[in-house]
Amino acid sequence: MIVLPYAADQLVLGSAHVARRLRIAPVVVGVIVIGLGTSAPEFLVSGTAAAHGDTGIALGNLIGSNILNITLVLGVAAAIRVVVVSATVVDREIVLSLVSVAAFAVLAAIGLTWWGGLVLSIAAVVALVLLVRWARTDHANQSVAEQAAEFSAEPDASRRPSMRGEVVRALLGLAGVLLGAQLLVTNAAGMAARFGVPEIVIGFTLVALGTSLPELMTTVQAQRRGETDLLVGNLFGSNLFNSLIGGGVVGVLSGTASPVRPHAGVLIAMVAVSVLAWLLLRRNFRITRIGSVILLGCYVLTVPVLLGT
């Protein structure tokens, strides 16, 4: 858990700086590099688990992370300061995230196999194209992209690392995430076997908490800087990537093996908290401390549901 958030941070910053040096548009840096980078631990951990045959850990991590991002992380952000977001983000990007989470929930309930993974992977490509197109053409989304670019801004030229240094930084970050994912999955599987706890429960709780730390760190930093559109977009975007890319990877790597079907209550909770957060934001395009209490309360209420599966 210690390796993952630090390595993910280096992966995001290194990749963002390389992209900026290559003169890639800030829109693309914001939507893809930072969005995918902060979600890298989730789908790399889940992909590693699925490749090892630990599908319960893989699915549990994705579902648990989706719940934690909306209840715990967004709740903590609103407790620090009121979260204000643009109407465009609420009505478009967040709705796309909700549809993605719902699609993942349906396929997980049926039993996520290779064909379901293929469907989610195709949907991920479509979603990425939509996000980049919206960001290029819409002023509100350009603002989010600019916030993302500022978030990953390079230091002064006198202290700026070389291009080679940034590439090495990104590669070391990726290696650290892969190593952290391997260690986390191995330890989680060992704990499940030792204590007789279902793998999916370990995935829901400990593994999901570990992979959600980068989102928590990014969210706290963004909230302190007042970059709330970036904050909300990062969390709901993370859930979109978890559901489509993470779910796609798990489904494809699971192949034709007998699928793990999560408890219906957990899947309902995952969709319900996402819809609740959207409704809170849709009301006045903000989440106050009252909303923070509601979201954190939902986190407390979902823990017994996760542990009881």
Summary of the structure (lengths in Angstrom):
residues: 309
radius of gyration: 18.2
end to end distance: 23.5
largest distance: 56.4
contacts: 1203
relative contact order: 0.24
helix: 84%
strand: 1%
